[in-house]
Amino acid sequence: MTTDSAKLPRVIAALHLLPSRESFRPDFYPLNKIIEHALLHAQIAYDGGVRGFYFQDVNDTPLAPHIAEHTVSHMTAVGKELRRAFPDASLGVCLMQHGAKEPLEIANAIGAQFVRIKVYVGAMVKAEGILTGCAYEAIRTRHHLNAEHIKILADVYDRLGEPVAHVPLPEMCRQAVDFGRADGLILTGRTPEQSIRMFDEVLPLKLNVPLALGGGVSMQAMKFFVNRANHFIVHAAFIRRGIPAQNGVPVEWDVDRVRELVALAK
């Protein structure tokens, strides 16, 4: 494991925020309930041994073509409360809308340690259209913020899209690190088998940055990844159905599931 890898926890819990008013969904929640939901799940993860979180506005769909001002203010408010409640945890930011400037600005404002950027180099077709890499924007923004301490974790071939031109995975990873100066890479296939193949292609390159499994983590598959990945980004594996709501917000995670996965990741 590299030096940079050691600075982030082995398991990072992905907090999926409830839909906001600006999603225009009929089942939106007010900001205070979104914050309450995020804090509740962060506490469940923390009680289960997790010491790293990132939060993402996954339910605010369809996505705007650019990161909107209300997204920045909304995410900043959530992040400040997470930082206040868990001062000793590593904290990260990920926006569904594409871009690098705003997530880095949010991370800087709330004292976060990292950002996750889904299309960092190259170009991909996703539900919202064609997205192009934003490595230059990320490095430029981080420099102007004097925020080199904020790590950039870059997805390579995010599983929710298709590359415009399929450059081989090892070459895209080299570009993300050598051209884009990413501090870590996130690999996620559409199946555990595909994820395994991705790690096995990239590990021999010895790029000297940590590799994270970005999704699809399960108790059963952990034995295949425990010696491949430096970090595990987890949401679904913590879910237990049928937990009663608390104070009007849904409860999805189970602390025993969190403990089990944290133990497997050691």
N, C-alpha and C positions, 0 to 999 in steps of 0.2 A: 504494500500500500504506500502511495506517495505521501510526501509531507502535507500537501494541500488536502489530500483525502482525509487525513487524520483530523483536520479542523472541522469537518462536518460529521454528525452522528451517522452511524451505520444505517439506521432506519429513520426515514423522514416521512412523517404523516402528511398526506395531501388533504387539506381542508377544502371541501367543495362548498362554496357559499350558496345559500338559498337565493332564489331569484329576487332581484331588486325591482323597485318601481319602474326603473328605466328599461327593464326588459319588456314592458308592455304585456306581460303575461297576466292572465286573470288570477293566478295563484301566487302573486308576488308577496313579499314580506316587507314590512318597514325596517329601516336600518337598525333599530334597536334589537329587533328579533334576529336579524342576520348576524349581528355581533354576538348575541346570546347563544345562538346555535354554534358559531365558530368557537367561542370560549368553552362551551360544554364539551364539544368533541376534542378540542385541544386538551382539556382536563382529563378526559377518558384516556387519550393517548399517553399523556404525561404519567398518569397513574399506572399505566401498563409498562412504563419504562422507556418511552420514546422521549428524546430530547431535541428533536428537530421537527419543525413544521414548515409547510408553505401553504399559502392560501390562494385560491383561484376562483374567478367568477364564472364557473362552468355553466351555470343555469341562465345566464343573460344572453339568450340566443333569440333570433338570429344575430350574428355579429355585425357590428358597425364596420364600415370600411376603414375607419381610422379610430384610434383610441380617443374616446370622448372625454370632455372635462369632468362630467359627472362620474365617470368610471374612476378617474384619478382621485377625486374627493372621497368617493365611496370606499375605495380600496385603502386609501390612507387612513380613514377613520377606523376601519376594521383592524388594520395593521397596528395602529397605535394602541388599541385595546389589547391585542395579543401580546405586544411587546411589554405593556405594563403588567399584565397578568403572569407572564412567563419570562422574567428578565434573564434567566440563565439558559434558556433554550435558543438553539439556532433557528433563525426565522428567514423565510424566503417569500418571494413574490412571483406570481405567474399570472399574466393577463391572457384572456382568450383572444382579445383583439390584438392584431399583429403590430409589433414595434418594439424598440429597445429603449428609447429615451424615457418614456413614462414609467415603465417598471423600475428602471434604475433610479429615477427621481423619487418614486414612492419608497423604494428600499432605503434610500439615503435619508428620507424624512423620518422614517420610523425606526431606524437603527437595525435594519435587517442585514443578514450576512450574505445572502445570495439572491439571484434571480434565475428563473428558468425561461429560456427563449426557445420557442418551438421551431422556427425557421431562421436559422442563424447564417447559414451559407447556402448557396444554390437557389433553386426555385421549386416550389411545390404547388400543385393544384389541390385546394381544399374546398370545403363547402362554400366558403365565402369568396372563392375565386383563386387567382394566381397570386401567391405571396413570394416575395424575393428576399434574399438574405439581408440581415440588418447588422452585420458584424461591425461595419464602419461606424454606424450610428451608435452602437453600444460602446465601443472603445472611446469614441470621441466624447460621448456624454459622460462616461465614467471619469475620463481625464478632467473635463471641465468641472465636475462635481468634487474633484480631489477625493475620489471614493474608490481607490484601488483595492481597498479591503473588501469590497462587495464582489463576490465571485460570480462569474457568468457560467451557468450550466447550460450547455447547448444541446438540444435534441438533434440527432442526425437521422433523417428519414422518419419523422414523426408518423406514427401508424395511422393517424387520421387523415393522411393525404397521400398523394402520389407525386414523385418527382417529375418535373417537366422533361428533364433528360436524365436518364439513369446512369450517373457516374458511379462506378463501383464504390461500395460502402467504405472500404479502407481509404480510398482516395478522398472521399468526402470528409472522413474523420481527420485525415491529415490537413485538409484545407481549414477545417474548423479550428484546429489547434495552431497550425503554422501561420496561416493567413489571418484567421479570425481571432487568434489569441484567446480562445475559450479556456476557462480554468478547469472544466470538467465536461464530459460527454454523457449524454443520456441516450440509451439504446432501448428500443421497445418494438418487438415484433407483434404481429397480429395473433400469434399463438406462442405458447412457451417454447415450442420446438424452433420456431423462427427466431425468437430471442436468443436461444442458445447458439444458433448458427451465427447470429450477428456478433455476439461476444467472442466466439471462436475465430471469427475473421479479424477482429480488431485487436484482441489481446496480444498477438505476436508482434504488432507494430511497436509496442513499448513506447507509447506517446508521452509517457511521464505525466499524465493527468488521470484523475480518478474516473472510473466508469460506473455509471448508475443504471440500474434497471428501472425504467420509468413507468411501468405499469404492468398489469397482468401477474402480479405477485400472488402466489397462493402457498398455503402450507405444504401441499404436495410437491410443488415445483421447487421449493427452497433448496432442496438437496442438490439440485442441478446448478444453482446460481451462487451458493454460498462461497464457493472458491473462484467464482468468475467476476462477480460484481463487488465493487467497493461500497456501494450504497444501494438501498432499496427504497423507492418511493411508493408508498402504499396507501390505498384508499379501500378498495373493494374487499380485501382480505380481512379487514377489521369489522365488516358488516355482519350483524345478526338481525334477521327479520323478526318483527313482532314486538319490539321493545316499545313500551308506552311512551307517548310524547310527554315532554316536561314543559310546563308553563306555556303551552301553545306552540312549541317548536318540536319538530321530529327528532328522534334519537335513533341513530343508525349504527353506531359503533358499540362493541362489547369489549370491556376491559380484559376479559379472559382471552379473547382472540388476539388482542394486542400483545399481551404477555407471551402467548404461545409463539407468535411470529418473531418477537424480539429475541426470545430464547433460541429459536432456530437460526437466526441471523448471526449469532455470535461465532 
